[in-house]
Amino acid sequence: MRPLTPHTKKLIGAIVTLIWLPVYALVAAAVAVHVLPRAHWFIELLYYMVAGTLWIVPIGLMLPWMHREPPVR
């Protein structure tokens, strides 16, 4: 099986990112609506701080894969 070219990896990464971000935002908003209505303001602040930065973890793990050159044979 041939390794993926850098162009193909970047295309896959872009598509995954475009799918991941709206799905994550909807899930984070749904959790906030169901869990936070009666929460203390500090708990809300912590939730939105964590939820606002946690989306980057999967993308940060995908970026090195996207930019890795295929092995030379």
C-alpha positions in Angstrom: 0.0 0.0 0.0 1.3 3.4 -0.9 1.8 6.0 1.8 -0.4 9.1 1.7 1.1 12.1 0.0 1.3 15.3 2.1 -1.4 16.9 -0.1 -3.8 14.1 0.7 -3.0 14.2 4.4 -3.7 17.9 4.5 -7.0 17.4 2.6 -8.0 14.7 5.1 -7.0 16.9 8.0 -9.0 19.9 6.7 -12.1 17.7 6.2 -11.8 16.2 9.7 -11.3 19.6 11.2 -14.4 21.0 9.4 -16.5 18.1 10.8 -14.9 18.0 14.3 -15.4 21.7 15.2 -19.1 22.0 14.8 -19.7 18.6 16.4 -17.6 19.5 19.4 -19.3 22.9 19.7 -22.7 21.3 19.7 -21.8 18.7 22.2 -20.1 21.3 24.5 -23.2 23.5 24.2 -25.6 20.6 25.0 -23.5 19.7 28.0 -23.6 23.3 29.2 -27.3 23.6 28.8 -28.0 20.4 30.7 -25.4 20.6 33.5 -24.7 24.3 34.1 -28.1 26.1 34.6 -27.9 26.0 38.4 -24.2 25.9 38.7 -22.1 28.5 40.6 -20.6 31.2 38.3 -17.1 29.9 39.0 -18.0 26.4 37.9 -19.5 27.9 34.7 -16.3 29.9 34.1 -14.1 26.8 34.6 -16.3 24.8 32.2 -16.2 27.3 29.5 -12.4 27.8 29.9 -11.8 24.0 29.6 -14.4 23.5 26.9 -13.0 26.5 25.0 -9.5 25.0 24.9 -10.1 21.3 24.8 -11.2 21.2 21.1 -7.6 21.9 20.1 -6.2 18.6 21.5 -7.4 16.3 18.7 -6.3 18.8 16.1 -3.0 19.3 17.8 -2.4 15.5 17.6 -3.4 15.5 13.9 -1.1 18.3 12.8 2.2 16.4 13.1 0.6 13.6 11.1 -0.5 16.0 8.4 2.9 17.5 8.0 5.0 14.4 8.3 6.7 13.5 5.0 6.3 10.0 3.7 9.3 7.7 4.3 11.9 7.7 1.5 12.4 4.3 -0.1 
